[in-house]
Amino acid sequence: MSVFCEFVHVIPRPIDLRVSTVDDFDRFVKKLQLLPKGMSVPPNPLPDQSASIGNLSIGPGAKYVEIIDGSGGSALNLLLLITLAKSISSAGKVSKLSDTVLRMDYEHRNRPVQLTVNWDAVAHDKLDFYHFHWTKPEDEVLDHLEDALGIGTESDGTFWYGGMNPCDLQWPIDKTAEYGNAEFVLNDIYQFTKVSGQERYWLSSKKVALSVPWTVPLWTSVEKSELNIRAQLKGSQFLLRNNHLEYTLAVDKHGNLTLKEFHQQCFAKFLKAPTAAPDSLIMEKPIWSTWATLWVAVNQTQVESYVDEIDSYGMPISQLELDDMWTTAYGDYQIDSAKFPNFAGMVNYIRNKTGARLTAWVHPFVNNDSKNGQDLSLRNTIFMKSSQGDVPLTSWWDCPVTKDSAGNEEKKPCAYILDLTNSDARDWWRIQLKNMQKEGIYTFKFDAGETNWFPKNFALNDGQNPNSFGRDYAHFAAEFGPAVENRYGSNSQDANIFMRTMDRSSYWDKSEGEGGLSTLIPWALQASLHGYYWNLPDMVGGNGIDHSPTNIKGNPPEEELYIRWTQANAFLLAMQFSYPPWHPSFNQSKFKVVEQVKNVLELRAKWMSYILESVEDAVKNGEPVIRPMWWSSDNATFAYSCKDQYMVGWKLVVAPVLQKGNTKRDIFLPRGEWKDGNRGDEAAIIVGETLLKDYEAPLDTLPFFYRVNGAIKGVVPSLVLLFSLCVLSLLSRH
């Protein structure tokens, strides 16, 4: 280290680590190996600076942009490196138009392409904004524009959050999990691209935020430690006319904000939060669904038997959710009397037995063999059309499977889809659902809504961004009250309803398959980051395994996974069961599944008043209830990278065991004074920030800790006590 210190002192400040050639860089790497951990330089160093505005500089050739922080003015404080114009091979020319505006001019096939960067240091007292705006010829000479943001490597101490929701979502973003170009639209992540785009907001632990406007036909990819952002209409679902790329980068103006404070400032600029709380009964008591346990074989006898079991085992229930196959046909809102001969009697039975409400699964598909699908008067008024004006069929997961000429299986188009950007479609569906409520259904579980279920070459009635459908769908669902659940929305945080996470597979982690328990906490944190504070984590234990035509109900997850899943979900805002803890395949004598689940639900009940209080606080102050560990800590080593813990409000830290066979885990506690929730008030006070190594967590233990001494939110209790003693001392002198 002494060699490094001598090296630093002989270089005039600020230290410039940028070099002009690859050979220079290779020679310089040996010196850079002396840098302390956490210091790094751009992976593609820039030549000498040619133009800058604020803390942003662009070198000759206009191919690279670097943004540094304002505290030291050196390349050692690099916040972000951007590779410009990846779709253009030629270099560009940089012009400084003013103290706040740079212009880069390029040519592509003798046609002009231009990038303007505007620095806004006036609009906000804590943030600086850099607005990037590309313009190109209107013809298809250049079919896309693409820039790349360096997101670093696993070891460089930079962490990114937000953006795309991949099937195996991790927190922070897994820089090694590359995916190819995908449209930033809502997708069923188990069906097609494996990634889904909900909100166009990314956050870096170096306090850089990226926001891309709704009007950009956005595609993204992650490869070679770069986040590529692309504007492309060719081959896309976007109905926009302007194939332009623009985005905004926000940085900490003075370099003195915590990551929480920085995110809050950016959130207020780019996103929005709920304006009202969801249904409190859903938070107080679990939802019980027929889906995973009864699948499509559901009928009145089985539902009433399921309710009897819930009651006999003394399980709390807010609502019984009637899932797939309760109507006569998909798209006809008539109760199947063969399956449910006395529907009203069943509703009363559920209510009298448990006090629970009955909800039902619905979706925007109308199968062509249904009565409504055959109604020609509806076809041209409420169903989604193609760009040619016809009304094509589309496929969805309950369409029949056929084989193409090569023998590959594919879904046969079998349904129309309601165009929920069309007020006529919403009006028609509203009437159907209101009629169902007259039959005793309290409210609904709204499913689907992703763009991959749209017909080919679709044209929305209103909206040029495909996610307009998800936005309008969520707000339509919200008309049916705060107890509904909706699978997906976009730009719809203020719908104020539970947004359900996509179905999960009954796996521990991606070593077994996609979308298992390891994604539970990352999805909850991602939802909070993007403003979807009312997150419903879907079924405890997942959808089960081994479903087949001969085993239509499938098999539940293994006992250990089911118990750990219940524990991980214990302090999230809602719980939903389908496979019951008394399932006959569970070994009760060995695992005591029923007892373990009851213990978790009793623990949740003890903390419910605090959870409800935190929800009300979230509505008032705009802060999420479920929080990442860096919300109360700026300890980069643990808080930024922590993927398997979460905070509930300001008072609780929850650290479930998420790996098979583990009975110990490390636990990070942020600043403050804490007690072990499993040892009660007699437990010793633990002062954060600290890492507890090898905390004992056998299968019957959910590790959690609570802040003590009734601390002022966000203030360390010992400081409050010290302040109080000082005040008393001063008063005693007078």
N, C-alpha and C positions, 0 to 999 in steps of 0.2 A: 504493500500500500504506500510505503514511503516513496517508491519510484513513481507511482501515479501522482503523488502530491508535487514532486519536483517537476513532473511533466506539465501539470496544470499551471504552475507558477510562471513558466517560461513563455506561455502563450498569452498574448494580450487579451483582456476581456472585451467583448464577450467571446467565449470559446466557439470557434467555427469548426464543426466536424464535417462539413460538406466538402466533397472532393470532386474533381472534374473527370477523372477517368477510372475505369475498372482497375487498372494497375495501381493507381494511387490508393484506391480503396483497399485492395488486397494488402498493400504494404502497411496501411494504417490500421488494419484489423488487429495486428499484433499489439499495437498500443491500446486499442479499445478493450482488449481482454483484461486490462487493468482497471476498467471501470467498475465501481461498486455495483452490487446487484440492484436491478431496477432501473439503472441508467442504460439508455440505448440510443441508437442513431437510426435514421431511415434505412430500410432495407435496400432502397434504390437512391443513394445519395444524390443531392442536387448539385449542379454546377453553381458558379457564383451567382448570387442574387441579382436579378435585373429589374425587378419592380416589386413594390410591396404597398399594402394598405393595412393599417393597424398592425396586427401580429401575423398577417398572412403574407407570404411571399411566393412569387412564381419566377422560375428560372428561364433562361433562354430556351427557345423551342416550345415553350408553353406546354410542357408535358407533365410537369410535376408541381404540386402545390404543397407547401408545408405551413402548418399553423403552430406557433409556439405560444407558451403562456406569457403573461406580461410581467412576471416577477423578476426574471433574470435576463430575458432577451437573448438567450443562447439556444443553440441547437440541442443542448443537453436537456432542455425543457420542452422537447417536441411533444405536441399534443396529438397531431394527426398528419399523416402524409397521404396525399391524394394523387392518383395517376389519372391524368386528364385524357379525354379523346381516344379511348381505346379502340374505337371504331374508325379512327382516321390514322393512316400510317404516316402522313407527312407532319413535319414540325410546324408550329405556329409562330406568330409574331405577337409580342406583348406590348401593349400601349397603356400608359397611365394617363387616364383622362382627367383625373382630379385627385385630391387627397383621399377620396373615398371610393373611386371607381377604377377598375382595371378592365381592359378589353383584350381578348385574345382572338386573333384572326387566323383561320385555317383555310385550306383548300382541299376539296375532295372531288376528283374528276373535273377539275377546272370550275367548280362551283363553290361559292363562298359559304363558310360555316363560321359562326361567331359565338363566343362565350363572353358574357359580361359578369363580373363579380362586383357586387356592391357591398361596402362595409357600412353597417348602421350601428353607430356608437351612441346615438341620441335617444332612440325610442325607449330604451330601458336603462334603469340606473344600476342594474347588477349584471346584465348580460350584454355582450356584443353579438351582432348577427352578421353573417356573411351569406349573401344571397347569390346563388349561382343560377344563371339563366342562359340556356343554349338556344340559338336559332339556326335553322337550316333551310335549304330549299324545300318548297312544298311538294316537289315531285319525289319519286322513289329512288333517286340516285343514291341517297344514303338512307337506308331503311331503319337505322336505329342510331341512337347516341348513347354512349356508355362511359361512365367514370368509375373509378375503383378506389375505395377507402381502405387504407391499411388498418386491419384490426389487430395486428400483432400476432405473436406466437404464444404458446402455452406458458412460456417461462419469462416473458418480458414484463409481467406485472400490470398489464393492461387488460381490463375486462369489459365486455360489451353485453348489453341487455336489450331485449325488445325485438322489434322487427317481425320477421316471419315466425309462424307457429309450425315447426316441423312435427312429424309424427312422433319422434322421440325427443321432444323438447327438453333442453337442458338449461340450467341457470348457473352461471352466466352462459352466453352463447358458446357452444362447443366449436372451437375454431378448427378442429380436425374433422368435423362432420360436414363434408362438402356436399353441396347439391348444385345441380345445373340450373340454367336459366328457367325461371318459373314466373308466371304472371302473378302479380301481387293482388290476388283476388281470393275470396272465400272458397275453400275447397274441402271436400271430404278427404281427409288425409290418409284414410285407409284404402282409398279407391284408385287414385291416379297419381298426382305429382308428389305426394307425401309431404307437401308443405302447403300452408294456407296463410293468406295475407289479410289481416284484420285492420290493424292500425299502423300507419307509416311513420313510426317513431322509434329511434334507436338512441341508446344512452351509453356513454363510455365512462369508465371509472376515472378517466383523466379530465372529466367534466367538459366533454364535448357532446352535443346532442345533434342528431340529424332528423329533419322533418321533410317529407316530400308531399307536395300538394295533391289533393284529391284529383285534380284535373290532368295529372301526368299519367300516360299509359305505362305504368311502372312494371318492370320485371326486375328480379333480383337473383343473385347467385352468390355462393360462397366457395372460394377456391384459393389455394395458395396464400392463406392468411389475408385475403382481401374480400371485402363486401362490394360486389359489383352492382351498381344501380343503372338501369337501362330504361330508356324510353323507346317503345317499339309498338307500332300499330300492325305491322305485317304479321299475320298468323295469330293475332291476339283477339280477345273478346271485347276489347275496349271499343266503344262507339264514338270516341272522340275524333275530331277532325284535325286537331293540331298535334303533330307528332313531335312535341318539344320535351326537353328535359330541364327541369328546374328543381332546386332544393335549397334548403336553408340549414346552415350550421350555426349553432349557438355555442358560445364559450363563456366561461367565467370572466367577467370584465376585470376584476381586481385580484383574482386568484385566491380569494379568502373564503369561498363558500365550501361547506361540506357537500358531499355528493347528494345527500338528502335535500339540502337547501337548493342546490343547483337544479336538481330534478323538479322540485316544486315550482321554481321560477319558469322552467321550460314547459312544465305541464300546463301551467296557467296560460301560456302562450299558444301551445300547439294542440292540447287535448281538452277534455272536459270530464267532470265527475258526476256521479248521480246527484239528483236533487231531492230525492225522497228515499226512505228506507223500504226494503221489500217486506213481505209478509213475515211477521214475527213468529207465528206458530210454526212455520217451516224451520226456523232457526231453533226453536225450543224443542221440537220433536222431529224425528226422522220421517222422511218419505219412504213408503214401502211400495215397490213397483212389481208388477207381474212379469216384466220383460225377461230378465235372465233366468228366472226360476220356472216360468210357465211357457215362455217363448210364444209362438203363435197358436198353441193348443189351449188357449185360455177359454174358460166358459164360466157360467154362474156358479156351478157346483164347486169348481176349483177355487174361484175367488172367495166364496164364503168359507171354504175350508181353510184357505190361507189366512183369512181374517180371524177365524177361530184359533189358529195356532199363534198368531201375533198376540191375541188376547190371553190365551192360556199361559204363555210364557212371560206375561207381564211386560211386554215391550211397549214403549211409547210410540205413538204414531200421529202424525199431523194430517196426512192424506194418503189414501190408497190410489195408486196410479194404474189405471187400466191401459195396458199397452196394446200391441199389435193384434189385429183381427177381431175387433169387436163390432164392426159395421158389416152390412151385407156385401159391400164392395168398396174398393179403394176409390173414394171420390163421391160415394153416395152416403149421405148423412142419415142413415136409417140403422137403428140398432138391430143386430142379428138376433131375431127372436128364437131361432133354433138353439143358439148358444146361451141366450139370456131370456128365458121364457117369462121372467117376472123381474124386469130391470128395476122398476120402482121399488119392488120389495127388497131387492139386493141393496139398493142405495140406503133404504131404511135399516136394513140388517147391519150394514157397516157402521152407520151412525149410532144406532142403539148399542151395538156391541163395544165399540171403541171410541165413539165420539169423533171419528175421522171423517173427512170430506172425501168425495170421490172425484178424481180428475181423470182425463182421458187423453190418449195420444192422438194427435192430428198432424197433417202434413199438407203441402200445397198440390199434391198430385191427384189427378182425376183419370183413372184408367179408362181406356177407350171401350172396355166392355161393361162399364157401369152405365146406369141410366143417365147420369149427368154427362158422361163422356159421349153418349149417343145423341144428346140434345143439340141439334144444329143451331138453335137460337142462342146457345151459350158460346158456341165454338169461336165465333168471330168477335165476341165482346169481352171475354174475361180471360182467355188463355193466351199464353205467350206466343208471339208470332215470330216468323223469320224475317230477315231483312228484305225478302221478296214479298212479304205481306201474307203468305199462307200460314197455316197453323199446323206445324209438324208435331208428330209424336216424339217423345223423348224416353230415355230409359232411366230407371232408378233401381234401387237394390231389391225391390220386390217384383221386378219384371222377370219373365222366364229367361232361362239361359239357353242360348243356341250356340252352334259351332259354325265358324266360317269355313271357307274352302280349304284352308290349311289345317283345320282341326282345332283351332284356338277357340276357347269359350268366350262368349261375349253376351252382354245383356241385350235382349231384343227390345226395341222401342215399344212401349205398351201404354203410354200415358201422356196426357196433356199436363201442363203445369200452369197454375194460376199466376198471372203476371201481377204481383203485388205492388208494382209501381203504378198500377192502373186503379184508380178509385172505384171503377165499376166492379173489378174483381174483388176488391176489399169489401165493397158493399154486399156483394153476393155471398161471400164467405161468412161475413158477420151474421147474416140472417141464418145461415145453416148452423152456425155454432150457437147462436142465441136459442134456436129451436132445441138443440141438444141440451142446453142448460135447463130448459123446461122439463126435460126428462129426469133431472136430478143431478146432472154433472155440474160440479162446482166451478171448475175452470179446466185449463188444458195444458198439456205438454206439447209445445210446438216443435216439430222436427224438420230436418232438412233446411233448405235455403241457400246451399252452396251453389256456386256457378257451374260446377261440373255436371249438374243435373239438368242444365238448360239444354234445349235443342240446339243442334248445330246452326250456325249463322243466325242466332237469335237477335231480336231487336226489342229492347225494353220500351214500354209505352212512355216512360218518363225516366230520364237518367242516362248519361253517357258512360258512367263508370259502372261495371257489373255489380259492384258492391252496393249500388243504390237499392238493389233488391233486398239485400240483407238488412240495410238500414230501415227501409219501409216495413219489412217483415217484423222486425223487433218492435217498432212503434205500434204496429197493428196488434201484435200479441199483447202489448201493455194495456190495450183497451179492456182486456179481460181480467184486470186486477193484479195486485202485487204478489199473488200466489202462483202465477204462471211460471213456467220455465221455458226458455227458448234456447235452441242449440247454438245459434250464431247470430251476431249482428255486427255491423260496422258503422262507426260514427253514431253509435246509439247507446252510449253510456247513460244518457239521461232518460232512457226508457224505464229505468228504475225497477227492473225485474231481474230474476235470477237467470244468468247466462250459463248454460250447462256446458261443461267440458265435453269434448268428443268422447264417444264410447272408448273404454279401455279394455285391453286384453289382460287376461289373468296370468301375468308374468311378473317376475321381480324386476327385471331390467332388460336392456337390449341384448344381453347375452342369450336370453331365451326367446325374445321376440320384441316387436315394437309396441310402444304405448302401454307399458306396464306401470307398476307401483312407483318406479323411480321418476316418473314424469308428474306425479301428483303435486308435489310442492312447486316444481318449476312452473307448471300451468297456473297455479294459484298466484304465484308472484308475478308472472307475466300479465295475468289479468289485472292485478293491482297496478302494475306499472302503466298500463294503457287505459286505466280509468274504469275497468269493469270490476268494481269492488264487490258486487254481489255474485260471486262465483259459486256454482253448484258443481261439485267434483264428480258427478255421475256415481255409478254403483260401487259400493264397497266390495272389493274383491274382483271387480271387473265383470265381463260378460260370460265368464266361464270358458270351458275348453271342450273340445271333442264334439261339437254340434255336427249332426249328420241327419240324413233322411230317416235313419233307423233310431237315432238318439236325438230327437228334435230339441229336447230341453238341455242337452249337453250335460257336462259335469261341472261342479263348482271348483273353485281353486283349492289348493291344499290348505290345511288348517293353519299352519304357521303364517302363510301369506295372508289369509283372511284376517287373522288376529292383528298382525302388524299393519295391515291396511286400515282396519278399524281405528287403531291407535293414531295412525298418521292423520286421519280425517277428523279426529276427536274435537279439535279446536277450530277447524275451518267453519265457515258460516252455515253450511248445511250438510246434512248427512242423508244418504239415500241407500237403502238396502233392497236387494231382490232375492239372491240366494240367502235363505235365513240361517242364522247361527245354529239352528237345530237340524240342519239338513241331515238326512239319514246316512250319508256317506262320511260325515265327520266323526272322528273318534273322540267322543266326549270324555271317556274315562282317562285318556291320555292328555288331551289338549284343553278340556273344559271350555269349549268354544262359547257356549251359552253364558257361562259364568263370566268369562273374560269380556264378552261384549257388554253384558249388563254393567260390569264394573266401569267400563269406558263411558257408557251412557250416564251412569251416576256421577262420574267425575265431570262430564260435560255439563250436567244439570247444576252442579255446584258453582260453576263459573258462568252460567248462562246470563245472570244479571249483568256481569261485567261485559260479556260479549254484546248484549243488547245496548248497553251504555256506549260501547265503542262504535257501534253502528250509528247511533244518534250523533256521536262526535264526528264521525266521518261525513255525515250530511252537513253538519254545521261548519266544519273547518276544511273539508275537502281532502283530508288525509285518509289513505286506505286503512282498513282494519287489519288485513293480512299484509305483513311488511317483511321486506328482506332484512337481513341482519345489519346491513350498512345504514339502515334508517336511524339507528341509535349508536352507530360506531363508524369511525373512519379508519379503522384498523385494516389496512390494505391486505395484510397477510391472510386474514381469516374472513373478515366481514364481506369483502368484495367477492370472494370465491365460494362462499358458503352456499351449497346447493340443496342441503337436506335438513335445514332448520327454517323456522319462520317465527316471526313475532306476531302476537295478537294485540293490537293497540300498543300502548307504551309499557304495559305491565307484564306480559307473559312472553316467555321464550319456550318454544316447543321443539324438541329434538328427537323425533321418532327413529326407531331402528328400521332401516329399509333394505338390509341385505340378509339373505337367507342364512340361517344358522348363527348369526351374530348375537352375542349377549353382552357386548361392550361396545362403546363408541366414544369418540372425542366430542366434546360440546364446547362451543364458543359462547361466552356471555359478554354482552356489550357493556359499556360504561354504566355504572350504577351499583346498587347493593342488592343482592339476590338471595333467595332461599330456595332450597330444593323442594319442589312441590310434593315429592313422594315421602318426605320426612316431616312435613308440617312445620308449625311455628317453632318447634323446638330445634329445628335445624340451625346450624351455624350460618352466619352471614358470609356470603362470598362476594368479594369486591371485584367488579369487572374494570377494565377489559382483561379477560383471562381465558385460557383454554384449559378445560378439565379433561385430563387424559384418562382413557379407559374407564369411563363411567359404567358401572354395573347396570345392565338392563336385561334381565331375564325376560322370558316371553310374556310374563304377566305385568311388565313394567313399561310405562310410557314416560320417558324422561321429559320433565318440564320444570321451569323455574319461574318464580314470581318476584317482582320488584317489591321491596319492603319499605316500611316507615311511612307509607302514604305519601310518597314523594311527589313534588310538583312535577308535572309531566315534562320529561326531558331534562330535569335538573337532578344531579346526583344527590341523594339524601344526606350524605355527610356534609355537603356544602350548605344545605338548608339548615342543618343543625348548627353548623359553625356560625352562619349568619345570625341565627336566633340567639346564640350565646353572646355574640357581639352586641346585639341590640339590648339584651338584658343588662350587660355590663355597663353600657352607656347610660341606661335609665337609672341604674343603681347609684350613679354618681350625682344625680340631680335630685 
